[in-house]
Amino acid sequence: MTLTTTGSFSDKVNFIWAVADLLRGTFKQSEYGKVIQPLVVLRRLDCVLEPTKPAVLERAKKLAERIDNPDAALKATAGYEFYNTSLFSFETLTNDPGNLAANLRSYIGGYSPSARDVIDKFRFDDTIKRLDQANLLYQVVAKFADLDLHPDSVDNHEMGYIYEELIRRFSEQSNETAGEHFTPREVIRLMVDLLLAEDDKVLSEPGIVKTIFDPACGTGGMLATAQDHLKALNPYAHLEVFGQELNDESYAICRSDMMLKGHNSENIVNGNSFSQDGFPGRTFDYLIANPPFGVAWRQIEKIVKDEASQLGFQGRFGAGLPRINDGSLLFLQHMISKMKTPEEGGSRVAIVFNGSPLFTGGAGSGESEIRRWIIENDWLEAVVALPDQLFYNTGISTYFWIVTNRKNPERKGLIQLVDARNSFVKMRKSLGEKRKEISPEQIKEIVETYGSFTDTDNTDGVKVKILPNESFGFLRINVERPLRLSWGVTTETADEFKTTKTYEQLITKIAEVEPEDAAAAFTQITTALTGKVFDTPDSFEDAFAAETIKAWKGLGWEYTDGEPPAGRNAFATAFECTPAIGKRTISYFGIRNPDAPVVLDRHGNPEPDSDLSDNENVPLPAMSVTYDNDVSDRLESVEYRTTIENYMVTEVLPYVPDAWVDHTKTRVGYEIPLTRHFYTYTPPRPLAEIDAEIKQLETEIQELLGEVTR
């Protein structure tokens, strides 16, 4: 008897999840998915093939005598790109409990190669063995035999929801990250609507054919939603989907879903998109992804770095490499490499990021260089800020990046920032970290506001700012100030110096002459100089040398040259040590003094004070910029130098008139400070109001304490 689970979506999920009750004690909670997921897929495939199964068996019997490879003919008979030639079905498997393990393996072996590849990814054979040894195999298979997953009862859209809800529960049980496998459907709908927002006219053409690729496709939710959107827009359009997924189980679910929908399941590949590009040289009309947030790429570090260094911009990662603990921008570079050229019609990309790719990394860093590459090529169309607590596995804020190499004319040279952080409704019951969702009405408002392409300042709704590309760039300049020093010895600096390597080298040098008195001699010298201040290093060195000679004579030593040396290297000569040791010793006793003369180098130029060195971000000049990996010529240009000089005159020199810019350290940087652009200043409450509130609270506390003590 087949149980007709035709109730609500939650009824179907709960029925499947009830199988977990049978597994307790034999399987860990984290292993439930290894049992339930492949059986859900198998049962779904079984139900889909049921109407044509007799015809397939009959055709297979006839073809076995005539041709060696009946694959194409059997697919045609089944009506899908997969089939099963086993005499067993889920209902008949339970008729022979004693041989169920062998019969189940035979049943799985009867599937066509593409379907078997899906089941193999679940490593289900090991699970069959464990279930059989625990005498649970019959009970579990019988449960699924009673589950109605026929397309007439559960359409593909609802089946997708069932897959995803099960994955979420498995992830919670094993403390894994559900968000690595799928994205909330309303988030996908908004993302797809924004991805296709500029193409409504094109996509409504009869017979239009487009391709879409997701390099981190999970269970295929984004690809499925994109198909649904295009079908609603144009029933006669065709969207060919492609995807790649690292997680074996998610890949298996995605590929089986594509098989059931009649798509070419070979377009879904298994593997790491960075190290095992499943579609080398292939380009697509649309690209979409929700890659894992903040995932390290250490395991494939060598492969990525080798490609970047050997292929440069002929490969995928020529613009730069992000830090090793976050590979988000690697995904975006990978997707950009698969955009069609403008001559071929170009492409559009939508990707979900957390806040890190917006601003992580200073000027010249890998992240900044990747942003510069995208923005200076005029590919970044928009960034959309979403509400927090929107995803199952994290409550952090997230953002859509819309990237394209075929901007509409009115968008060229501009970037649209959309603040949709207030566009949400609270959920009645949270799912993991997900406590908010975006309603259909809010999705419509966001998409329409996006499409209108005008600045808006809707306090309670969607806000928009449209800014030129260069407003996101800056010049990171290094502002130096001169080193001003006096020289002298204090008890503290003398004691501290004795802990340094330079002191060890100095004493070793003295010890070559008089080993027993080396340390005593140095103490005598510094004691004599304590409290005296010198304006120049040469005068301090002369005094140090003179005291050294006195120390020599006081200890009964004879100085061969008769008189103490003077000037540069005087100390080194008196101590009979190298000039380098002498210089380091003299430098150690320099005292920063804002009233002292500027220290000059041997060329007469002021030496910079490292303690006073500072960085400033100077807005880029408004000029036409074409991306070039080498910005040295740009940094030497009149426009850039004038911009820096003007900034110094207005923002720096009025406060520190002796400052200057070290142009050798200037870098071009890019960041997207979306939150700053939408910041609204809220003045603090008046002090009188705060004071009155505190007094009121004090009164209430006293009254409560009075009631307690009665």
Buried (B, 14 or more C-beta within 10 A) or exposed (E): EEEEBEEEEEEBBEBBBEBBEBBEEBBEBEBBBBBBBBBBBBBBBBBBBBEBBEBBBEBBEEBEEEEEEBBEBBBEBBBBBBBBBBEBBBBEBBEEBEEBBEBBBBBBEBBBEBBBBBBBBBEBEEBBEBBBEBEBBBBBBBBBBBBBBBBEBBEBEEBBBBBBBBBBBBBBBBEBBBBBBBBBBBBBBBBBBBBBBBBEEBBEEEEBEBBBBBBBBBBBBBBBBBBBBBEEBBEEBEBBBBBBBBBBBBBBBBBBBBBBBEBEBEBBBBBBBBBBBBBEEEBBBBBBBBBBBBBEBEEBBEBBBEBBEEEEEEBBBBBBBBBEEBBBBBBBBBBBBBBBEEEEEBBBBBBBBBBBBBBBBBBBBBBBBBBBBBBBBBBBBBBBBBBBBBBBBBBBBBBBBBBBBBBEEEBEEBBBBBBBBBBBEEEEEEBBBBBBBBEEEBBEBBBEBBEEBEEBEEEEBBBBBBBEBBBBBBBBBBBBBBBBBBBBBBEEBBEEBBEEEBBEBBBEBBEEEBEEBBBEBBEBBBBBBEEEBBEBBBBBBBBBBBBBBBBBEEEEBEBEEEEBBBEBBBBBBBBEBBEEBBBBBBEBBBBEBEEBEBBEEEEEEBBBBEEBBEEBBBEBBEEEBEBEEEBEEBBEEEEBBEBBEEBBEEEBBEEEEEBBBEEEBBBBBBBBEBBEBBEEEEEEEEEEEEEEEEEEEEEEEEEEEEEEEE
